[in-house]
Amino acid sequence: MSEVLPTKEDVSSNRPIVHAVAPAHIVPGGRVKIHGEGFDPLRAPAHRVFFGERLAEVSRVSRHTIAATVPQDALAEIPEVRVELDESSSRPHPVSVAHVLADELQPVANPVFDADKRLYVTLSGARGEKVPVCVYRIGTEGEIEPYLGDILNPTGLAFGPDGDLFISSREDGSVYRVSTEREIAVYADELGTATGIAFDPEGVLYVGDRRGTIFRVERNGEPRSFCRLEPSVSAYHLAFDREGQLFVAAPSLSSVDSIYRISPKGVVDVFCGGFGRPQGLAFDDEGFLYVADGLVGDSGVYRVDSSGEAERIVATPPIVGIAFDGDGGMVLAGTSTVYKLDIGIVGFAG
């Protein structure tokens, strides 16, 4: 939560004062809390909140807090918020606003970066629907190009140790290997409803069958059951830490879901709980886990420390995946739109 101290002029003028915005990083459509003073809950409709020049929707006003939804057309080029009440206005307070990289896509898990920092995102389609282009590639300058069109319902994405792209298909239960020349071959099959995929520190692939199984795929492509979990209504999302522990998000119909931690020997425990609809997972180079959660009213990216304590650091609309570009940028994949946020965090390269 960023904080700016009021000046003597602010206090003496009786105008609204914004001390902090939580969280300070936002994606249009996310919900934030504006902390300050000079707010009047008895005249809540008189408060107007602007992100840049875009008017936000205010949902609650108390003496020291305003809850507001960031407008969908908020611009990264004007990274500030201010509160107006009657004829007075607070000083602009800095915030960090994501910008759109691409839209009209359909990611269902984490996007991924290659070694050249190009981003790969799916247009997965409805179950059983074959779309003309199922994977797009976004260059370092933001240029978007069709990349693949031959995999039905691509879901999980991961780069292998050799630089090839691996893609799961939730429709046919396979994982495909795509060479740098875009040649496609089946790497493993009979994986159920294959969703999230990830490589462990030894370069071995793991695949989440959302019906309740995590598979370990041997180097010859043979899948073996690694552990069992509760089924997911949408997809398993997988990420490994430095110690080779596998972390899994498995959103269910419950109002509260957990993140699972699985040892290299397949022992499952609950790492942390309290999420509403946890999806994409990623680690940074300091060992913090990042969770994309879709909890109504508090959706966003949460940073989780080694003890399992979580803090929301980015306010977002519902998102399904996150990825780090290696230069302090975070990419957030919504249900149709991909955003980029300069956040100063370096991801764990694996």
C-alpha positions as CSV (number, residue, x, y, z in Angstrom):
1,M,0.0,0.0,0.0
2,S,1.6,3.2,-1.2
3,E,1.3,6.2,1.2
4,V,1.6,10.0,0.7
5,L,1.6,12.3,3.7
6,P,-0.8,15.3,3.5
7,T,0.6,18.9,3.4
8,K,-0.5,21.7,5.7
9,E,-2.4,23.1,2.7
10,D,-4.4,19.9,2.4
11,V,-5.4,19.9,6.1
12,S,-6.3,23.6,6.2
13,S,-8.4,23.5,3.0
14,N,-10.7,20.8,4.3
15,R,-10.6,19.1,1.0
16,P,-10.4,15.3,0.7
17,I,-7.0,13.8,1.3
18,V,-5.8,10.5,-0.1
19,H,-3.2,8.8,2.0
20,A,-2.9,5.5,0.3
21,V,-4.4,3.1,-2.3
22,A,-4.5,-0.6,-1.6
23,P,-3.3,-2.4,-3.5
24,A,-1.2,0.2,-5.3
25,H,-1.0,-1.9,-8.5
26,I,-4.2,-2.3,-10.5
27,V,-5.8,-3.8,-13.6
28,P,-8.8,-2.0,-15.0
29,G,-11.9,-3.7,-13.6
30,G,-10.2,-4.4,-10.2
31,R,-11.5,-3.2,-6.9
32,V,-9.4,-1.1,-4.5
33,K,-9.6,0.7,-1.2
34,I,-8.7,4.4,-1.0
35,H,-7.5,5.4,2.5
36,G,-7.6,9.0,3.6
37,E,-9.6,11.6,5.4
38,G,-12.2,14.3,4.7
39,F,-14.7,11.6,3.4
40,D,-18.3,11.9,4.6
41,P,-20.3,8.6,4.7
42,L,-23.6,10.6,5.2
43,R,-23.1,12.0,1.8
44,A,-21.6,9.0,0.1
45,P,-23.2,9.7,-3.4
46,A,-21.5,13.0,-3.5
47,H,-18.0,11.4,-3.7
48,R,-16.4,11.1,-7.1
49,V,-13.3,9.0,-7.7
50,F,-11.2,9.4,-10.8
51,F,-8.4,7.2,-12.1
52,G,-6.7,9.7,-14.4
53,E,-9.7,11.3,-16.1
54,R,-11.9,8.1,-15.9
55,L,-14.7,8.1,-13.4
56,A,-14.8,5.0,-11.1
57,E,-17.7,3.3,-9.5
58,V,-17.9,3.9,-5.8
59,S,-19.4,1.0,-3.7
60,R,-18.8,2.1,-0.2
61,V,-17.7,5.3,1.7
62,S,-16.6,5.5,5.4
63,R,-14.9,8.3,7.2
64,H,-11.4,7.0,6.2
65,T,-12.0,4.6,3.3
66,I,-13.6,4.5,-0.1
67,A,-14.1,1.2,-2.0
68,A,-14.1,1.7,-5.7
69,T,-13.9,-0.3,-8.9
70,V,-11.2,0.8,-11.4
71,P,-12.9,1.8,-14.6
72,Q,-12.4,-0.5,-17.6
73,D,-11.0,2.3,-19.7
74,A,-8.4,3.5,-17.1
75,L,-5.2,4.4,-18.8
76,A,-1.7,3.3,-17.8
77,E,-0.5,6.7,-19.2
78,I,-2.2,8.6,-16.4
79,P,-1.3,6.6,-13.2
80,E,-3.1,8.6,-10.5
81,V,-6.2,8.6,-8.5
82,R,-8.1,11.6,-6.9
83,V,-11.3,12.0,-4.9
84,E,-13.7,14.9,-5.4
85,L,-16.3,16.0,-2.9
86,D,-18.5,18.9,-3.8
87,E,-16.2,21.5,-5.3
88,S,-13.0,20.3,-3.7
89,S,-10.6,17.7,-4.9
90,S,-7.7,15.8,-3.3
91,R,-4.2,16.0,-4.7
92,P,-3.6,13.2,-7.3
93,H,-2.2,10.1,-5.7
94,P,0.1,7.8,-7.7
95,V,-1.0,4.3,-8.6
96,S,0.4,1.7,-11.1
97,V,-2.1,0.8,-13.9
98,A,-1.7,-2.1,-16.2
99,H,-1.9,-1.7,-20.0
100,V,-3.5,-4.0,-22.5
101,L,-1.1,-6.3,-24.5
102,A,-3.8,-8.2,-26.4
103,D,-7.5,-8.9,-26.3
104,E,-10.0,-11.2,-28.0
105,L,-8.0,-14.2,-26.8
106,Q,-9.0,-17.0,-24.5
107,P,-6.3,-18.1,-22.1
108,V,-7.2,-20.7,-19.5
109,A,-3.9,-21.0,-17.6
110,N,-0.6,-19.1,-17.3
111,P,0.9,-17.6,-20.5
112,V,4.6,-18.3,-20.9
113,F,7.7,-16.5,-22.0
114,D,10.4,-18.0,-24.2
115,A,14.2,-17.4,-23.8
116,D,13.8,-14.4,-26.1
117,K,11.1,-12.9,-23.9
118,R,8.3,-13.4,-26.4
119,L,5.0,-14.3,-24.8
120,Y,2.7,-17.2,-25.8
121,V,-1.0,-17.1,-25.1
122,T,-3.9,-19.5,-26.1
123,L,-7.2,-18.9,-27.8
124,S,-8.5,-22.1,-26.4
125,G,-12.1,-22.2,-27.7
126,A,-15.1,-23.9,-26.2
127,R,-14.8,-27.6,-25.4
128,G,-14.4,-29.5,-28.7
129,E,-14.2,-26.3,-30.8
130,K,-11.3,-26.1,-33.3
131,V,-10.3,-22.5,-33.8
132,P,-8.2,-21.3,-36.8
133,V,-5.4,-20.0,-34.5
134,C,-5.1,-21.6,-31.0
135,V,-1.8,-20.0,-29.9
136,Y,-0.6,-16.5,-30.4
137,R,2.9,-15.1,-29.9
138,I,3.4,-11.5,-28.7
139,G,6.8,-10.0,-29.4
140,T,8.9,-7.7,-27.2
141,E,7.5,-4.6,-28.9
142,G,3.9,-5.8,-28.5
143,E,3.5,-7.2,-32.0
144,I,1.0,-10.1,-32.1
145,E,1.3,-13.0,-34.6
146,P,-0.5,-16.3,-35.1
147,Y,1.7,-19.1,-33.9
148,L,-0.2,-22.4,-34.0
149,G,-3.6,-23.7,-35.3
150,D,-3.5,-27.5,-35.0
151,I,-4.1,-28.3,-31.3
152,L,-7.7,-28.7,-30.0
153,N,-8.5,-26.8,-26.8
154,P,-4.9,-25.9,-25.8
155,T,-4.8,-25.4,-22.0
156,G,-1.5,-25.5,-20.1
157,L,1.7,-24.1,-21.6
158,A,5.3,-24.7,-20.5
159,F,8.8,-24.5,-22.0
160,G,10.9,-27.6,-21.6
161,P,14.6,-27.7,-20.7
162,D,15.5,-27.9,-24.4
163,G,13.5,-24.8,-25.4
164,D,10.5,-26.7,-27.0
165,L,7.0,-25.5,-26.1
166,F,4.7,-28.1,-24.4
167,I,1.0,-27.7,-24.7
168,S,-1.8,-29.7,-23.0
169,S,-5.1,-30.4,-24.6
170,R,-8.0,-30.8,-22.2
171,E,-10.1,-32.2,-25.1
172,D,-8.0,-35.3,-26.1
173,G,-6.0,-35.7,-22.9
174,S,-2.6,-35.3,-24.6
175,V,0.5,-33.1,-24.2
176,Y,2.1,-31.9,-27.4
177,R,5.7,-30.9,-28.0
178,V,6.2,-28.0,-30.4
179,S,9.7,-27.5,-31.8
180,T,11.2,-24.1,-32.5
181,E,10.3,-24.9,-36.2
182,R,6.7,-25.3,-35.1
183,E,6.7,-29.0,-35.7
184,I,4.1,-30.7,-33.5
185,A,4.3,-34.2,-32.0
186,V,2.4,-36.0,-29.3
187,Y,4.7,-36.2,-26.2
188,A,2.2,-38.1,-23.9
189,D,-1.4,-39.1,-24.0
190,E,-4.1,-40.8,-21.9
191,L,-3.9,-38.0,-19.4
192,G,-7.6,-37.6,-18.7
193,T,-8.7,-33.9,-18.9
194,A,-5.2,-32.6,-19.1
195,T,-4.9,-29.0,-17.9
196,G,-2.0,-27.4,-16.0
197,I,1.6,-28.5,-16.8
198,A,5.0,-27.8,-15.3
199,F,8.6,-29.0,-15.3
200,D,10.4,-29.9,-12.1
201,P,14.0,-28.8,-11.5
202,E,15.2,-32.0,-13.1
203,G,13.3,-31.3,-16.3
204,V,10.5,-33.9,-15.8
205,L,7.0,-33.0,-16.9
206,Y,4.0,-33.1,-14.6
207,V,0.4,-32.8,-15.8
208,G,-2.8,-32.1,-13.9
209,D,-5.8,-34.2,-14.9
210,R,-8.6,-32.0,-13.4
211,R,-10.6,-35.1,-12.5
212,G,-8.2,-35.8,-9.7
213,T,-4.8,-37.0,-10.7
214,I,-1.4,-35.4,-11.1
215,F,0.7,-37.4,-13.6
216,R,4.5,-37.6,-13.7
217,V,5.5,-38.1,-17.3
218,E,8.7,-40.1,-17.7
219,R,11.2,-39.0,-20.3
220,N,10.0,-41.7,-22.7
221,G,6.5,-40.1,-22.6
222,E,5.0,-42.7,-20.2
223,P,2.6,-41.1,-17.7
224,R,2.5,-42.4,-14.1
225,S,0.1,-41.4,-11.3
226,F,2.1,-39.1,-8.9
227,C,-0.7,-38.2,-6.5
228,R,-4.4,-37.7,-6.1
229,L,-6.3,-34.5,-5.3
230,E,-9.9,-33.3,-5.2
231,P,-11.3,-32.8,-8.7
232,S,-11.4,-29.2,-10.1
233,V,-14.4,-27.7,-11.8
234,S,-12.1,-25.8,-14.3
235,A,-8.4,-26.7,-14.3
236,Y,-5.4,-27.6,-12.2
237,H,-2.7,-24.9,-12.2
238,L,0.9,-26.1,-11.4
239,A,4.2,-24.4,-10.3
240,F,7.4,-25.8,-8.9
241,D,9.6,-24.0,-6.3
242,R,13.4,-24.2,-6.1
243,E,13.3,-27.3,-3.8
244,G,11.3,-29.3,-6.3
245,Q,8.0,-29.0,-4.4
246,L,4.9,-28.9,-6.6
247,F,2.2,-26.3,-5.8
248,V,-1.3,-26.8,-7.2
249,A,-4.4,-24.6,-7.4
250,A,-7.6,-26.5,-8.0
251,P,-10.7,-24.3,-8.0
252,S,-13.8,-26.1,-6.9
253,L,-17.5,-25.3,-6.3
254,S,-16.6,-24.4,-2.6
255,S,-16.5,-20.8,-1.5
256,V,-13.1,-21.4,0.0
257,D,-10.2,-23.2,-1.7
258,S,-6.6,-24.1,-0.8
259,I,-3.3,-24.2,-2.4
260,Y,-1.7,-27.7,-2.2
261,R,2.0,-28.4,-1.7
262,I,3.3,-31.8,-2.9
263,S,6.7,-33.1,-1.9
264,P,9.0,-34.8,-4.5
265,K,7.8,-38.1,-3.1
266,G,4.1,-37.3,-3.7
267,V,3.1,-36.4,-0.2
268,V,0.2,-33.8,-0.3
269,D,-0.5,-31.1,2.3
270,V,-2.3,-27.8,2.3
271,F,0.1,-24.9,2.0
272,C,-2.4,-22.1,2.5
273,G,-6.1,-21.5,2.3
274,G,-8.8,-18.9,2.1
275,F,-8.9,-18.3,-1.6
276,G,-12.1,-18.0,-3.5
277,R,-11.1,-19.3,-6.9
278,P,-7.3,-19.7,-7.1
279,Q,-5.9,-20.3,-10.6
280,G,-2.6,-19.3,-12.1
281,L,0.6,-19.8,-9.9
282,A,4.1,-18.5,-10.3
283,F,7.2,-18.0,-8.1
284,D,9.6,-15.1,-8.0
285,D,13.4,-15.3,-7.5
286,E,13.1,-14.6,-3.8
287,G,10.8,-17.6,-3.2
288,F,7.4,-15.9,-2.9
289,L,4.4,-17.6,-4.4
290,Y,2.0,-15.6,-6.5
291,V,-1.6,-16.7,-6.8
292,A,-4.2,-15.4,-9.3
293,D,-7.5,-15.5,-7.3
294,G,-11.0,-14.7,-8.5
295,L,-12.7,-14.2,-5.1
296,V,-15.6,-11.9,-5.7
297,G,-14.8,-8.3,-4.5
298,D,-11.2,-9.2,-3.7
299,S,-10.0,-10.8,-6.9
300,G,-6.3,-10.1,-7.7
301,V,-2.8,-11.4,-7.5
302,Y,-1.8,-12.4,-4.0
303,R,1.8,-12.8,-2.8
304,V,2.2,-15.7,-0.3
305,D,5.3,-16.0,1.9
306,S,6.9,-19.2,3.1
307,S,4.5,-19.4,6.1
308,G,1.4,-19.3,3.9
309,E,0.5,-15.6,4.8
310,A,-1.1,-13.9,1.7
311,E,-1.3,-10.3,0.7
312,R,-3.1,-8.9,-2.3
313,I,-0.6,-6.8,-4.3
314,V,-2.6,-6.3,-7.5
315,A,-6.3,-5.6,-7.9
316,T,-7.8,-7.2,-10.9
317,P,-11.0,-8.5,-12.5
318,P,-11.1,-12.3,-12.6
319,I,-7.9,-13.6,-14.1
320,V,-6.6,-17.1,-14.9
321,G,-2.9,-16.8,-15.3
322,I,0.3,-14.8,-14.5
323,A,3.8,-14.8,-15.8
324,F,7.0,-12.7,-15.2
325,D,9.0,-11.4,-18.1
326,G,12.4,-11.3,-16.3
327,D,12.7,-7.5,-16.4
328,G,10.3,-6.6,-13.5
329,G,7.2,-7.0,-15.6
330,M,4.1,-9.1,-14.7
331,V,1.7,-10.4,-17.3
332,L,-1.9,-11.1,-16.3
333,A,-4.2,-13.2,-18.4
334,G,-7.9,-12.5,-18.1
335,T,-10.7,-14.5,-19.7
336,S,-10.1,-12.6,-23.0
337,T,-7.6,-9.9,-22.4
338,V,-3.9,-10.0,-21.5
339,Y,-2.4,-7.1,-19.5
340,K,1.2,-6.0,-18.7
341,L,2.1,-4.4,-15.4
342,D,5.5,-2.9,-14.5
343,I,5.8,-4.2,-10.9
344,G,9.5,-4.6,-10.2
345,I,9.4,-8.4,-9.5
346,V,11.7,-10.9,-11.2
347,G,10.2,-14.3,-11.7
348,F,11.9,-17.6,-10.8
349,A,13.2,-19.1,-14.1
350,G,13.2,-22.7,-12.9
